[in-house]
Amino acid sequence: MECGASAAFGHMVYNQRLSYKALQSPKLEVREPCVYQPNKHARSLRPRPFRTLWIPMGCVLLLTAYGVAQEDSSADKPKVNDTTGMKERVEKLASDLDATQQAVRDKAEAALLQMGPSVIEFLPPISADASAEWKMRIDRLRDSLDKLEIKEFTLPTTVTLSGTMSGRDALAKIATATGNKIEVNNAPNLEREIVTDFEETPFWEAFDEILDQLELTVADGDGVSIQLVPRAKNAPLRIAAAGYAGVFRLEPLRVQKTVLLQNPSQSSAQVELLLSWEPRLLPIFVKFPTKSMNLICDDGQVLEAKMNSQESEFVPTGGSQLQVALDFNLPERSAKKIVRWTGTVFVAIPGKPATFEFDDLTSEGKKTASLGNLKVVLEKTRKNRDIYEVLVGISMQSEERSPESFRGWTNTHEAFMLNKDNKMIEHVGWSTTRMNNEDIGLSYLFDLEKGLEGCKFMYRAPATVVEQTVEFALEDVPLP
């Protein structure tokens, strides 16, 4: 426990911080889930004193509507030739959807559906001159693949693994089985032998049980990937310090009281939580509606969110976890713990990217392409001194959209050129030309030595966003 006094903006501030991990693990309510059933065969290292269950309250598939593009790091740039084989196969099958024989069309549609959501990013957009039959099949295929994609984002990957092996081998095998990247780097104890007995065990539970045997944990932090570090001697096991639901993991980290001696009404209690998701996913927006949370203390007090913290919104910056601090009114000294804490969290996860390709850039007139309800319009190209400008409009024809889902859109856009040799040319700048309820206008600048002749403008963005509102309940969270 740390106590101290400091001056801040003319007020005396009394800080009291309690490290959550140093205390006995709280109890979290076990509820019967409506969608996700925890694995009953998972091997527990010791009885689990608590669990958080997040119940998906609503899962909405949205077609992304608008956003502002930005330059990405080189690691995130599209690798045009990495998936050439897949792209060519999808394009051939998509072409067969408009074949003269129905048997050929049916066979092509079945083959694309069998390939699963991985083909979404290679499906061609619908142009204005496409046939009605082809449009119908592409739309139907897209709808089926979107539903499969929702399952990928809402259901956890599972691990089936048994036997004695090194920790390094076990982590490598679950990473391969789930598609979740695990960076081991120079973590200690990885060569230690462990015993595994997992049968369709959700990723986070299997991962935590392996780390517990290796006496490792994951470093706290916001917007970082999984970084393995030694577990503190007085820290509880990870399997006992977390709650699980689907692709998410929730762990309380710290509780801190701040007393403003000269303005007691502004005193507060701050709770830090670590929200983690399977590394294969990348949420673009997270919201904790703290005003609807219900925190009941052991002496009957009810803690409410501070007036300036009725909703806490976050745009993850990457990695696989988000560390958040939620502010509530300061409880009286008689309160020793939060006996019950219920609430929800809203998470938006982008789907597979769709690619829109525009050629013949020197001709006049607008060019339109759409995929589902997402429409991209190449409005104009023009030369501005030595730089070429491409004006694009993006819109979504859907009433089922949540503006909150687009807060992190700037991390999902890609726009570039392909010259006649199929070499990628990155844009040198961008700007927003308009933003309204109908659409958003974007301007991209390119330095093209040989002009637009023979070039293709490529625009990539997720064509879907999966929204989840999940409910959680915690019990017996100690207070300082």
N, C-alpha and C positions, 0 to 999 in steps of 0.2 A: 504494500500500500504506500502510495506517495501523497504527501500533503505539502502544500506550499502556498504562499501568498505572493501576489504580484500586482502591479498597477497596470491597468489596461483602460485607455480612453478615460482616465480620470476616475475610474471605479476601482475599489479594492475587490480582487477576485480571489476566492478561496477554492482551490481545486483539490478534489479527492478522487483518485483513480484506483480502480480495483481491477486487477488482471483476471479476466474471466477464466483463463486456462489454469490458473494457479489454484482454483477452487474446485470443490466437488462438482461434478457434472450436474447440470439441472435436469429436471424431469420434463419430458416433452410428451404431449398427449399422443396416444396411439389411436388412430381412427381407422375405420374400415374404408378403404379407398373405393371410389366409384369407377376408376379407370385402371389404375396401376396397382398390381398386387406385389408386395415385396416377396422376394424369393424365400421360400420356406425351407430350402435345403442348404442355404448358405452356412458355412462353418463360422461360428462365433468364437473368438478367442476368450471371451468372458461374457457373462450376462450383460445385456445392454440396458442401462438404467433408464434410458429415455429414447424417444424418437420423435422427429418432426415429420408430419405427413403433409405434403402439399397436394391438394386436390384440384385438378384443372376444372375451373368453373366455366370457362368458355374458351373455345378455340376457333378463331375466325381466320379464314383464308382471304387475304387481301391482295389485290394487284397493285403494285407500287405505282405511285402517281407522279411524284415530282421530286426535285432535289437540286443541289448545287454540286457540280463536279469539282474535284480537287486533284492535285498531282499526288500520286502514290509513290511509295518507296520502290526501289528497283526490285525488291523481293516480291512485291505484289503485282508487278506488271504482267499482263497476259502473256503466256507462253504459247505463241501462235502455233508452233509445230509439235508441241508435246502430245497433243491428242488428235493428230492428223487422221489416223486410222479410224478412230471413233467418229470424227466429223464426217469423213467421206462415206462411211457406212450409213450414218443417219441421213445424210443428204440423198443417198441412193434410195433408201427405203421411203423417205418423204416424197421423192419424185414418183415412186410407184403408187402412192396414194391417189394419183390422178391417172393411173393406167386405164386402158380401154376395157380390160377384163376385170370383172368384179372379184374373181378369185385372187388375182394379183393384188388388188387393193386391200382385200381382207387379210391376206397373208402378210403384207407389209405393215399394216396397222397392228396386227398381233405381235409381229417381231419387235416393233418399237416399244410396245407396251411391256413385253417380256424383258427388255433391256433395263427397264426401271427409270427412276428419276434422274439418273446420270445423263440421260439423253436430252433433258430439258434445255440445257444451254446450247445445244446444236440444232434444235428444231428451227426451221426457217420461219420468219415472221410472215404474216399474211399480207400480201400486196393487193392493191385495188383491182388488178386484172386477174386474180386467181379464180379458178372455177368454184362453183358452189359446192360441188362434191368434195373438192380438196379442202376448202374452208371448213366444211362440216366435220371431216375426219380429223383435221388438225385440232380443232376446238375440242372435239370429243376426247382425243388422245391427251391433250393438255389437261383437261379436267380430271381424267383418271390418274395421270401422273402427279398432279397437284395433291390429290387425296393421299397418294402413297407418300409424298414428300411430307405431308403433315404428320403422318405416323412416324417418320424418321425423326422429326423434331420434337415430338411429344412423348415418345416411348424410349426408354433407355436401351442402349446396347447391352448385351449380356455376355458373360464369360462362363465357359465350361472348361475346367482345367483341374486335374488332380495329380497328386504325386509329390515327391520331394525333388527340389531343384534349387538353384541359386536364385537370389532375389532379382538379379539382373535378367536371368532367363524368364522368370515369371512376368516381370514388367514388360519385357519385349513381346511375350506371347499375348498378353492382354491388349497391348497396343495394336498388334496385328489383327487380333480378333475383333476389335471394336472400331478401329480407324481413328482412335484417339492418340495423338502424338504425346509421348512422355519423354521429356529431356532428363536424362540421368546425370549427365556431365560428370563431375568428380565427387558425387555423393558417396559417403562411406557405407560400409556394411553390405554392399551390393552382392558380394560373393558369398555371403552367409547363406547357409541352406535353410530353406523354409518348407513348410508343408502346406499344400494347397488342396482344397476339396470344394471346388465351385461347380455348381450345376445350374446353368442359366442364371447366374448371379448378376444383378445389375452392376454396371461398371464401377460406380463410386464405392459400393460396398466391397467389391473384390479388391479394388485399388487400396482402400483404407486398411483392409485386413492384412494385405501384403506389407504395407508400410509399417503397421504396428509390429509385425514380426521382425522387421529390419530396424526398429527403433528410429524411424524417420518420420518426417512430416513435410508439409508443403509450406513454404515461406508465405507469410501474410503479404498483402500488397494489392494495389489497385492497378488493373490493366496489365497484369503480368501473366506469363505462362506458368505451367507447373514447374517449380524449382524445389528439388528435394534438399532438405536440410536435416541435421540431427534433431531429434525430439528432446525437449527439455526434460530433465529428470522428474520434475514435479508436474508435468503436463499429463492430462488424461489420454487414454488411447483415442485415436481418431475415430474409431468405430463407435466409441461411447460419447464423443463430443459433437456429433453431427446428426442432422436429420436428413432424410433422403426422400425424394419424390421424383420419379421419372428421370429426366436428364439433369436435375438440379441437386445441389447440396447446400445446406445452410448451417452455419456455425456462428454462435455468438462469440465475440472476442473480448470486449471490454465494456465495463460500465463506469461512467465517470460523472460525479456531481460537481457542478459549478455554482458557488454561492456568491452573488453580488451583494456585498455588505451594505453598499449605499443605495441599492435599488433591488431589494429582495424579490420583488415581483418578477424580475427578469432572470432569476436563478433557474437552473435547468438540470435535468438528468439526461446524459447522452449515452446511447447504447450503440456500440459498433458491431456490425454484422459482416460476415464474409459470405457472399453469394458466389457459388461456383457452378459452372456448367460444363458439360462434356466438351473437351477441347476441340472436337470436330465441328462445333457450332460457334457462331459469333453473333451474339445479340447486338442489335443496333440501338436499343432503347430499353431502359428499365425504370419503372416507377413504383415507389412505395407510397400508397395513399395513407399517410400517417393519421390523418383526421378521422379515418374510419377504424383505426386500430383500437383495441380494447385491452388495457393493461390494468389488472387488478392486483393490489398488494395484499400481503398477509394480514394487514390491519384494516382492510376494507377500503382503503383509498383507491381511487381510480385515476390513473395518470392519463392526461390528455396531451395531444401534440401541441407544441408551442405555436402561437398565432403566426409566426413567420416561418413555420415548418409544417404547414397543413398537407403538403405533398412534396415528396422528395424525388426529383427526377435526375436520371443519370444517363449519359451516353458513353457506354464502354469504349475504352481506347484500344482494345485488343486483349490478347491473352485469354485466360479462361476463368477469371474471377474478378469480382467487384467488391471493394471494401467500402461500406457505407456507414455513415454516422447519422442516427436519427435522434432528434431532440424532443424531450417531453418535459412537462412541468415537474418541478422538484418535489419529490415526496417528503412527507414529514419524517423526522428521525425515527419514529416508532416503526416504520416499514423496514423490514429486513430482507425481503425478497419479493419478486413479482411472482405470484402464485399461478397466474394465468395470463397469457398474452396471445391474442388472436388477431389476425390481419390477413391481408392479401398483397400480392405483388404482381404487377403487370410486366410482361416481357415480350418484346417483338424480335423475331429472328428472321433474317432475309433468306429467301429460297435460292435455288440454283439460278445463275445468271442467264439472261437471254441475250443473244447477239443480233444486232440490227446492222445490216450491210447496205450501203448506198454507193452506187457507181454512177458513171456518166455525170460527174460533178460539174462539168462545164455547161450543161444544158440549162435552159430557163425553166422556171416553174417549180412548184413544191413537189416533194416526193414523200409519200406516206407509207409506213409499215406498221403493223400491229400484231400483237400476240396476246390472246385473251382480251382483257380490257385495257391493256397497256398499249399506248400509241405513241410512236415517235415520228415527228415530221421534220424532214430536212427542208428548211424554209428558204435558205439562200446561201450561196457561196460568193465571195467577192474578194478582190485583191485590195489590200490596204498598204500602200507603199510596197515594201518587200515581203510583207506577211499576208498569208491567205486566211480569211475568216470564214468559219462555218457556223451558221445560225441554226439552232435546233429548238423545236418545241416538244415538250413531253406532257402527256395528259393521261388521265385514267377515267374511263367511263364506268364508274361504280359508285353506288351510294354507301357501300359497306367499307368505308375507309375511316381510319383513325389517324388524325393529323400527328398524333404522338409517335406513330410508327416511322415517320419520315425524319425524325430528329437526327438520326445517325446516317442519313442517306449519303452524306458526303464521303463516307468511307466505303461506299459500294459501287460508285460509278467508275467507268473506264471509257475513254474516248481516244482514238488514235487513227492514224492513216496506214494503209498498206499501199506501197507503190507498185508499179507494174511488175517488179521482181519479187513481189510478196514480202518485202522488207517492211518492218514496222517503223513508223515515224511518230514519235510522241508529240503531243501538243506542247506549245511553249507558254501557254497561259489560257485562262478562262475568265468568264465573268457572267453574271446573271443579268439578263436584259429585261425580264419581267417576272413577276410572281403574283398569281391571283388564284381565285377559287377554281378557275377553269384549267389552267395549265401553268407551266413554268418555261421561260425562254432562257436558253444558254448560248453563249458565244465561245467558240474554241479557236485559238490562233495556231497556225502551223507555218513553219519555215520550210518551204518546198523549193529546192533549187531548180527543179524542172517543171514547176507548175502543177496544176491539178490534172492534167491529161494523163489518163491511165491509172489514176489513184482511186482508191475506195475509202470511204469514211466508215469507220467501225464504231458502233456504240454498244456498250455492254452494261447491263444493270440487272439486278434481281427482278424477275417478273412477278414474284410473289413475296408476301411477308406473312409469316405465321404468328398470330398473336395468341398469347396465353395469359389468362388471369388465374392464378393459383392461390389457394388458401393455406395458411399455416397456423399452427397452434403450438405454443411453448408453455412450459410450466416450471416453476421453482427457479427462476433466474435470480441469483443473489444480488443484493444491493450493498454498496459500500456504506 
